[in-house]
Amino acid sequence: VQLQASGRGLVHPGGSLRLSCAASGFIIIFNDMGWYRQVPGKQRELVATLSSNGITNYVDSVKGRFTISRDNAKNTVYLQMNTLKPEDTAVYYCNALSGRVPKYNNWGQGTLVTVSS
């Protein structure tokens, strides 16, 4: 299993960024998927989920600003992030979910998002 997150960038507050997560070794449409983020010294936080039947959920801090989606043909999950805030600065990862628990131990390198003026 491999999870390759990409789309890193430095954006100003209020800006937008789209992250991608290409999965291999499993098929995302048969799995619940999640985007996590982590800042140094803090636990990894689950911020967005997309169930296998298309239901999305978001942590309150990103609700209305982030959108999780997937491209089944590309076996890729996306995170569209709008109206970014400095507190969104983190390394972002994706993973499949078993319940609300990450399914795979191989997180990949993640992708760094920096929101700063």
N, C-alpha and C positions, 0 to 999 in steps of 0.2 A: 504494500500500500504506500502510495506517495500522495502528499498534499502540497501543491506548489502555489503559494500565495504570491501575488504580484500587484503592481499598481502604486508602489510607494511614491510619496511625494511630500513636498513642502508647500502648504497652501496658506493663504491669509484667512483670518477669521471671516466666516460668511461664505467661503469658497466651497467648491465641490470636488469630489474625487470618486472614482469607481475602482474598486478592488476586484480582482479575479482570483479564483482558487481552482486550479485544474487538478482533478482527482484521477488517480490511476490505481488499478488493483481492485476496484470495486465500482459499482454503478450507483451514481448519486440518486437516481430516480427511485431506487428501492430503499433509500435511507432517509431518515431525518438528518438535516444538515444544519450546522451552526457556525456563526462567526463569533470569535472571541477576540478580546484585546487584553493586553498586559502592559503595565507601566512598571518600571524598576521598583522593586520593593513591595509590590502588591500582587495579590493573587490574580490569575487569569480570570477574566470576567466574560460571561456569555452575554452577548448583546443582541443577537438576532438569530432566530431559528426559522427553518422552512421544513415543514413536514413532508413526507413522501406524497401526501395527498394535497399539498399546496397551501396548507395553512401556515401563516406567518405570525411570529410573535417577536416583540421587542422589549428590551429593558426600558423603563420610563425615560431614562436620560437621552435616549436616541429616538424615541417614538415620534413619528411625524417628520423626522429628518433623514433617517436611514431606510433603505429598502433592500431586502434580500430577494434574490431571484436565481433562477438556474437556466442553463441551456443544456437540455438533455443530450442533444446531438454532440456537443463538445464535452460533455461530462464535466461541466464547469459551473461553479456557484459564484455569484456576484454580490457585492455590497455597494450599492450606490449611496454615497454619503453627501448630503447637502447641508447648507447652513452650518458648516463646521465651526466648532468652538475650540479654544485652546485645550480644554479638558478632554477633547477627543484624541489628543496626542498619545500614541501608543504603538506598540507592535501588534498587528492584527494577524490572526490565524483562523483557519477554518478546520472543521473536523466533522465527521459523521457523529451522530448522537445515538446513544442507547438510553432511552428516557431522556434525562437532561445531563447524562454523563458522557463525556467524550469517549468515542468508541475505539479510536486507534491511538497508540502511543507515539507514532511517528508524526510529530506536528509540523515538520519542515521548519524553515527559517523564519517564516512569517514575513510580513511586509510592514515597513515603518511608515507611519503617517505622522507628520509634524504640522501642527496648526499654530502659526505664529505670525505676528505682524512685524 
